[in-house]
Amino acid sequence: MLDGVALPVGAMKVLLNVIKRSHAKTMMGLQDELELASRVILNFANRELGTRSQIPLRSGCELFRRYITRCSLDFPDFTECMKEILNRGEAFASMSLTARNKIAEHGSQFVRDGQTIMTHGYSRVVAKLLVRAAAVERRNFNIVVLEGRPDGGGAKAASLFSEAGIPTTVVLDSAAAHVMERCDLCIVGAEGVLENGGIVNKVGTYALGITAKALGKPFYVAAESYKFARLYPLNQKDLGGTKGLGGGGGKSKAGGLGGFYDTTTEKGEPRRIELGEGVKVEDHPVDFTPAEYISLLFTDLGILTPNAVSDELIRLYQ
C-alpha cells in the first residue's frame, strides 16, 4: 500500500502513547520508560520482521526521544514540561507522516519527459515520487525495476507502477549493468542514511551505485529524515546481518549448509536446484553504498548532497 504508515512512524505513535499513559514524576523516569519501550519495539521488529527494520526503527525512536525531551531545560516544572513533551511528540509524529509527500515534491522535479528511470526493489517513498511525477507533473517516462530477490520487491513495485499507467519493465538483478546504458538515471530508497553520507538499503544497491557511476548516470536516493542514523560503517562487514538463504531464493538447512535453490529454466519454467551438503548459502538483506556513488538525496528536509548529511544529523540531535 503506497500510503501505508512506515514502521518508524508507527513506533513514534507507540512512544507517544507511552508518554500519555506515563506515571513518571521526573524527566529521568520518563526517559527510562521511553528507552524500555524502544527496546521492546526493536526486539519485536527483529523477531517478527527481520534485521532490515532495525536501522530505520532505531534512528526513528532515537530522534523522537531526543526531539521531545529537549524541552526539559526550558520547563523546570515537570507538569508543564509534560504538556510541552506531548505537544512536541504530536508535532514530530505528524511531520513524519507527511515526509513522503515532501520528498515526492522535491524529487519529482528531476524526472523529465522521455526518460528511462531505473529503481531497485520496492520503496514506498520512491513509488510516491514516481507516481507523482506521472500523475501530477504529467511526465511521460519509462521505469526499469530490478526484480529484487529474494523477496521479489521489484515485481511488487512494477505492479504498482503499471496500475499508475507508467510503462514498466522488470529485469533480473544480475542484468543491472546490461540495462543501465539505456537508462537516464537511478532512484532508490534507503533503510538508513548514515553519518558519512552513505546509505544502507536492500542488497544490490551498492552494485547499482557502482554501475551508475561507471556509466555516468545520476544516482539519487529518496529517504525520510527519521532514517538518518548515527552510524559510520567503513565496509560491508560492519553491517553484519548475514543469514541462510530464504524467501524467494530458496531455503537452507540448519547452519546455512545444503538445501535447495529456486530458479527458472531458459523457457521461464520453475526449477529447483538441489545444493550439496557442503554448499554454504548466504542471504544478505542489505548492503552499504558509500557517499561517493550518490549524486543527491531527496529528503523532507530538502535536497541534500551526501556531505550535508552529517550537518543535518548534528542539527537533529542538538
C-alpha positions, -999 to 999 in steps of 0.1 A, spaced: 0 0 0 15 33 -12 3 53 17 9 27 44 24 40 77 61 35 79 74 14 108 94 43 124 62 64 123 42 36 139 69 33 166 67 71 173 29 67 178 36 39 203 61 60 222 36 89 221 10 66 238 36 56 264 40 93 273 2 98 275 -1 69 299 31 75 319 30 79 356 66 92 358 73 120 382 107 131 367 122 135 333 147 107 341 118 84 349 101 93 316 132 87 297 137 53 313 101 44 302 107 55 266 140 37 264 124 5 277 95 9 252 120 14 224 138 -18 233 106 -37 233 97 -23 198 131 -32 184 131 -67 198 96 -73 184 105 -60 150 137 -81 149 118 -112 158 88 -107 135 102 -86 106 139 -94 105 171 -72 106 161 -48 78 138 -30 101 165 -23 127 182 8 113 151 29 105 133 19 136 163 26 159 170 60 143 133 70 144 130 61 180 162 79 190 152 111 171 117 111 186 131 107 221 157 134 215 133 158 200 106 157 227 129 157 257 149 188 246 124 210 264 133 198 299 157 227 304 131 252 293 104 240 316 117 233 352 82 224 363 76 188 353 39 191 348 44 220 323 72 200 307 50 170 301 24 192 283 52 205 260 65 170 255 31 158 244 28 188 220 62 181 205 55 144 202 23 151 183 41 176 160 70 152 153 47 123 145 26 144 122 57 158 105 70 123 99 37 112 84 39 139 57 76 132 49 69 112 18 47 139 3 75 165 7 101 141 -8 79 134 -37 75 171 -44 113 176 -43 123 145 -63 96 146 -90 111 178 -104 141 157 -115 120 134 -137 118 146 -173 97 135 -204 112 107 -224 135 94 -196 140 58 -186 145 55 -148 159 25 -130 149 16 -95 155 -14 -72 131 -34 -52 101 -18 -36 103 15 -18 71 34 -8 88 68 -9 103 61 -44 69 49 -56 53 80 -42 78 102 -61 75 84 -94 37 82 -93 35 119 -85 58 127 -115 34 108 -138 1 118 -123 7 154 -110 37 166 -130 23 149 -162 57 135 -171 59 107 -197 87 83 -188 96 46 -185 107 26 -155 131 -3 -153 129 -21 -120 152 -48 -108 134 -79 -96 147 -75 -60 154 -111 -50 149 -128 -27 116 -112 -17 106 -101 -52 101 -64 -42 107 -53 -77 77 -73 -90 55 -57 -63 67 -22 -74 62 -30 -110 26 -39 -104 20 -5 -86 37 14 -114 17 -4 -140 -16 5 -122 -5 41 -123 -2 39 -161 37 41 -162 54 18 -188 74 -6 -166 99 -34 -173 112 -59 -147 147 -72 -153 170 -96 -135 191 -82 -107 221 -95 -125 212 -76 -156 216 -42 -140 248 -33 -158 234 -47 -191 203 -25 -189 219 6 -173 232 20 -206 197 27 -218 186 44 -186 190 81 -178 191 79 -140 186 58 -109 163 64 -79 164 42 -49 151 43 -14 171 37 18 167 17 51 191 42 67 210 74 58 244 73 75 266 99 91 292 96 64 266 103 37 263 67 25 231 46 28 220 12 38 195 -3 15 183 -36 0 212 -57 -11 222 -49 -47 220 -12 -42 258 -9 -38 264 -27 -72 238 -4 -88 256 27 -75 289 15 -88 274 7 -122 257 41 -124 289 60 -116 309 39 -141 284 48 -168 280 84 -158 243 81 -147 229 102 -118 222 81 -87 195 96 -64 183 85 -30 149 92 -16 147 89 22 128 104 52 149 123 77 138 99 105 160 74 88 191 95 94 213 73 117 244 80 137 262 51 122 296 52 104 303 18 86 335 16 67 327 -15 48 301 -43 42 314 -63 72 303 -35 96 267 -42 87 265 -79 96 231 -94 90 241 -125 71 216 -153 72 207 -186 55 191 -181 20 153 -178 23 123 -160 9 120 -163 -29 156 -175 -32 152 -209 -16 157 -225 18 188 -236 36 192 -264 61 205 -258 96 237 -239 98 233 -224 63 246 -256 45 229 -275 18 192 -272 9 178 -260 -24 176 -230 -47 146 -220 -66 151 -206 -101 137 -209 -137 148 -226 -169 156 -206 -201 119 -211 -210 108 -195 -178 96 -227 -162 102 -231 -124 131 -252 -115 146 -263 -81 183 -269 -79 194 -292 -51 225 -280 -33 252 -303 -19 256 -307 18 289 -288 17 275 -257 -1 273 -226 21 243 -204 14 241 -167 24 214 -141 21 225 -106 28 193 -85 33 211 -51 29 243 -36 18 262 -3 23 265 22 -5 293 48 1 286 85 -4 309 87 -34 283 69 -55 254 91 -45 245 122 -65 218 137 -43 194 128 -16 157 138 -17 145 142 18 118 160 37 145 185 49 152 194 13 175 182 -15 209 174 1 243 164 -10 258 134 8 283 158 26 254 177 41 240 146 60 264 149 89 254 186 94 218 177 94 224 149 120 242 174 142 212 197 139 187 170 146 205 157 177 215 191 191 
